[in-house]
Amino acid sequence: MGKFDGILLCTDLDDTLLTTDKRVSEENSRAIEHFKSEGGLFTFATGRVPMGARLMLEYVHPNAPMVCFNGAAIYDFENNKILWSRSLDKDALNVVEYIDNMFDFVGIEVCTNEKIYFCKVNNVVETHKILERLPDNDLDYRRIPESWTKVLFMTEPDKIQLVRGAIAESPFADKYTFMQSSPCYYELLPKNTGKGEGLIHLAELLNIEISHTVGIGDNENDLSLVEMAGTGIAVANAIDTVKRAADYITADNNSSVVAAVINAAERGEIIL
């Protein structure tokens, strides 16, 4: 038997597994391969869509399906397919129209299980396209034929609070889940959706007890992951709410976080 048999480790990507310049360190890659060789199941829990997350395969290969879309879907890398997902209802269109009409500076992306539609482009949207190598796919959100999985409202960090405040004061505030996933992104998701809920569903698919799961993250969209995992871990650069929810606080994202967790677990400093 391996040291990590039956343990499912899910890590956030941006500002957690990834360095500030969007790489996976060699130390992290080696530690993940060791974790898998000792029976552990490793994967991502990310806000990214599968297309963007697949870029990480240049550095590391999960051996379990991925929680993606901030918990709204589970994706199987091996078979290149969505195993499970949740969708926004049709009234989500009203939320997008509300923000679109209120703020002309907010970029809008609508994600379906298969595509990302760029419905209103600004500099933040353009940067996102480049970062995740996303193909051009401009379309008015009113004309998207598929069900929506999530929506991103995107603007500069000094304006994101305007979007948050408008949502909080709107009639939609309690109808959906809203969360900030980066300094520039505020997301609209189906009600009661989050990485933690996605982790619970993934554990059920894999027949793993939730007490045998590990969740590592840094931002608001990682809070449920850290709270609901059997062992919740915040990185040193995490926001305070995530740190308060965590069982352990580890290194920062530029100091090989996942390797630090795996090494600490082997030394008995973190109990998985």
C-alpha positions in Angstrom: 0.0 0.0 0.0 1.1 3.5 -0.7 1.4 6.3 1.8 -1.4 8.3 0.2 -3.8 5.5 -0.8 -7.4 6.8 -0.9 -6.4 10.5 -0.5 -7.9 13.0 -3.0 -5.9 16.2 -3.3 -7.5 19.1 -5.1 -5.7 22.4 -5.6 -6.7 25.7 -7.0 -4.5 26.9 -10.0 -4.0 30.6 -10.1 -2.1 32.0 -7.1 -2.0 28.6 -5.5 -0.4 25.8 -7.6 0.8 28.4 -10.2 3.5 30.9 -9.6 2.8 34.6 -10.3 4.1 34.1 -13.8 1.7 31.2 -14.4 4.1 28.2 -14.1 4.1 25.0 -12.1 7.5 24.8 -10.4 9.6 21.7 -10.9 9.4 21.0 -7.1 5.6 20.9 -7.3 5.7 18.7 -10.4 8.1 16.2 -8.7 6.1 16.1 -5.5 2.8 15.5 -7.4 4.3 12.6 -9.2 5.6 11.2 -5.9 2.1 11.7 -4.4 0.5 9.8 -7.3 3.1 7.0 -7.1 2.2 6.5 -3.4 -1.5 5.9 -4.3 -2.8 9.5 -4.1 -5.3 11.0 -6.4 -4.4 14.5 -7.6 -6.4 17.0 -9.5 -7.4 20.7 -9.9 -10.3 22.6 -8.5 -10.4 25.7 -10.7 -12.6 28.5 -12.1 -11.1 27.8 -15.5 -12.9 26.1 -18.3 -11.4 22.8 -19.5 -9.7 24.5 -22.5 -7.8 26.8 -20.2 -7.0 24.2 -17.6 -5.6 21.8 -20.2 -2.7 24.2 -20.6 -1.5 22.8 -17.2 -0.8 19.4 -18.8 2.4 20.9 -20.0 3.6 20.7 -16.4 1.5 18.1 -14.5 -1.0 15.4 -15.3 -4.0 14.9 -12.9 -4.9 11.2 -12.3 -8.5 12.2 -11.3 -11.2 14.2 -12.9 -11.1 18.0 -12.4 -13.5 20.3 -10.6 -13.9 23.2 -13.0 -16.1 26.3 -13.7 -15.7 27.1 -10.0 -17.6 23.9 -9.0 -20.3 23.9 -11.7 -18.8 21.0 -13.6 -16.5 18.0 -13.4 -14.3 17.2 -16.3 -12.4 14.0 -17.2 -9.0 14.8 -18.8 -8.5 11.2 -19.9 -11.7 11.0 -22.0 -11.9 14.7 -22.7 -15.5 15.0 -21.5 -17.7 16.6 -18.9 -18.9 14.0 -16.4 -21.3 16.2 -14.5 -22.4 19.8 -14.7 -25.0 22.4 -13.5 -26.5 25.1 -15.6 -27.8 28.6 -15.0 -31.5 29.1 -15.6 -32.8 31.3 -18.3 -33.4 34.2 -16.0 -29.6 34.6 -15.7 -30.0 36.7 -18.9 -31.7 39.4 -16.8 -28.6 39.6 -14.5 -26.3 40.1 -17.4 -28.6 42.7 -18.9 -28.7 44.5 -15.6 -24.9 44.8 -15.3 -24.5 45.5 -19.0 -26.9 48.4 -18.8 -25.4 49.8 -15.6 -21.7 49.7 -16.4 -20.4 50.3 -19.9 -16.8 49.4 -18.8 -17.5 45.8 -17.7 -16.5 43.0 -20.0 -18.7 40.0 -20.2 -17.9 36.4 -20.9 -20.5 33.6 -21.0 -19.3 30.0 -20.5 -21.1 26.9 -21.7 -19.8 23.4 -21.2 -18.2 23.5 -24.6 -17.4 27.1 -25.5 -16.6 30.6 -24.1 -18.4 33.5 -25.7 -17.0 37.0 -25.6 -20.0 39.1 -25.4 -18.5 42.4 -24.4 -14.8 42.9 -24.8 -12.5 45.1 -22.8 -8.8 45.0 -21.9 -9.4 42.5 -19.1 -11.2 40.1 -21.5 -8.5 40.5 -24.1 -5.8 39.6 -21.5 -7.8 36.6 -20.4 -8.0 35.4 -24.0 -4.2 35.6 -24.3 -3.5 34.0 -21.0 -5.6 30.9 -21.6 -5.1 30.8 -25.4 -8.8 31.1 -26.0 -10.0 31.4 -29.6 -12.0 34.4 -30.7 -15.7 33.7 -30.3 -17.6 37.0 -30.1 -21.4 36.8 -29.8 -24.2 38.8 -28.2 -25.2 37.0 -25.0 -28.9 37.1 -26.1 -28.0 34.9 -29.1 -26.1 32.1 -27.4 -27.9 28.8 -28.2 -26.7 26.5 -25.4 -27.3 26.5 -21.7 -25.0 28.7 -19.7 -22.7 27.3 -17.1 -21.3 30.5 -15.7 -20.8 34.2 -16.5 -17.8 36.4 -15.8 -18.1 40.1 -15.3 -14.6 41.5 -15.9 -13.1 44.9 -15.1 -10.1 46.6 -13.5 -9.5 45.8 -9.8 -10.4 49.4 -8.7 -13.9 49.0 -10.3 -14.8 45.5 -9.3 -16.4 46.7 -6.0 -18.9 48.7 -8.1 -20.1 45.4 -9.7 -20.2 43.6 -6.4 -22.2 46.5 -4.8 -24.7 46.6 -7.7 -25.3 42.9 -7.4 -25.7 43.0 -3.7 -28.4 45.6 -4.0 -30.2 43.9 -6.9 -33.2 41.6 -6.8 -30.8 38.8 -8.1 -28.5 38.8 -5.0 -30.1 35.7 -3.4 -31.1 33.9 -6.5 -27.7 32.9 -7.7 -24.2 32.4 -6.4 -21.8 35.3 -7.0 -18.1 35.1 -6.2 -14.9 37.0 -6.9 -12.3 34.7 -8.4 -9.5 37.2 -9.1 -9.0 40.9 -8.6 -10.6 41.5 -12.0 -13.3 38.8 -12.2 -16.8 38.6 -10.5 -18.7 35.5 -11.4 -22.3 34.4 -11.7 -23.0 30.7 -11.0 -26.1 28.6 -10.3 -27.3 28.8 -6.7 -25.3 26.8 -4.2 -22.5 26.2 -6.6 -18.8 26.3 -5.5 -15.6 24.4 -5.6 -16.5 22.7 -2.3 -19.8 21.4 -3.7 -17.9 20.2 -6.7 -15.4 18.4 -4.5 -18.1 16.6 -2.7 -19.7 15.5 -6.0 -16.2 14.4 -7.3 -15.5 12.4 -4.1 -18.9 10.6 -4.5 -18.0 9.8 -8.1 -14.7 8.3 -7.0 -16.2 6.6 -3.9 -13.9 8.5 -1.6 -15.0 9.7 1.9 -15.0 13.5 2.1 -12.8 13.1 5.2 -10.1 11.8 2.9 -10.0 14.9 0.7 -7.6 17.8 0.7 -8.5 21.3 -0.7 -5.9 24.0 -1.2 -6.7 27.6 -2.2 -6.3 31.3 -1.8 -9.2 33.4 -3.0 -12.9 33.9 -2.3 -13.9 31.2 -4.9 -11.7 28.7 -2.9 -13.5 29.3 0.4 -16.0 26.5 0.1 -13.2 24.1 -1.1 -11.1 24.8 2.0 -14.2 24.7 4.3 -15.7 21.5 2.9 -12.6 19.4 2.3 -11.6 16.9 4.9 -8.4 18.9 5.3 -8.5 22.5 4.2 -5.3 24.4 3.5 -4.7 28.0 2.7 -1.6 29.4 1.0 0.3 32.1 2.7 -0.9 34.6 0.1 -4.6 33.7 0.7 -7.2 36.3 1.7 -8.0 36.4 5.4 -11.4 34.6 5.1 -9.7 31.6 3.5 -7.0 31.5 6.1 -9.5 31.6 8.9 -11.4 28.7 7.4 -8.3 26.5 6.9 -7.0 23.7 9.0 -3.4 24.6 8.0 -1.6 27.5 6.3 1.2 26.7 4.1 3.8 28.4 1.8 3.0 31.1 -0.7 2.3 30.3 -4.4 5.9 31.2 -5.4 7.3 28.7 -2.9 5.9 25.4 -4.3 2.8 25.1 -2.3 1.7 21.6 -3.2 5.2 20.2 -2.6 5.2 21.9 0.8 1.8 20.2 1.7 2.9 16.8 0.5 6.3 17.0 2.2 4.6 18.2 5.5 2.2 15.3 5.3 5.0 12.8 5.0 6.7 14.4 8.0 3.4 14.2 10.0 3.1 18.0 10.3 -0.1 17.9 8.3 -2.6 15.1 9.0 -4.4 14.0 5.8 
